[in-house]
Amino acid sequence: IFEVQTEDGKVLAIKLHRLGRVSFRAVKSKRDYLLHRSSYNWLYLSRLAAFKEFVFMK
């Protein structure tokens, strides 16, 4: 998480989200992203994880 400043001086917080394939090796047993799916794309799962985190932090 970084503190940034806009051109007009407003202070914001920015959080960079980074997950890769290594993070999703055990995803079937640890996360609920694959409720009714037998195959998955790690990039799609990364997007879902980022969205869930965004909703939680909002």
Secondary structure, 3 states (H helix, E strand, C coil): CEEEECCCCCEEEECCCCCCHHHHCCHHHHCCCCCCCCCCCHHHHHHHHHHHHHHHHC
